[in-house]
Amino acid sequence: MADGKKIKITQTGSHIGRTEDQRGTLIGLGLNKRHRSRELTDTPEVRGMIRKVQHLVRIDEEST
């Protein structure tokens, strides 16, 4: 994971009926409603958060 590399994620699933930690993870990623997107720095911490809610998000593109 190169320094400064960006990753774009989009929320595809609803937070309704999910556990509080999954809701918190979505908020931590800057997502809280379906079809919202954020471009974040590609770090191990962000990858871990994405992995936790991978069933609710989609990775749109990876760019430098």
Secondary structure as UniProt FT lines:
FT   TURN            3..4
FT   STRAND          6..11
FT   TURN            16..17
FT   HELIX           20..28
FT   TURN            29..30
FT   TURN            34..35
FT   STRAND          37..41
FT   HELIX           44..52
FT   TURN            53..56
FT   STRAND          57..63
//
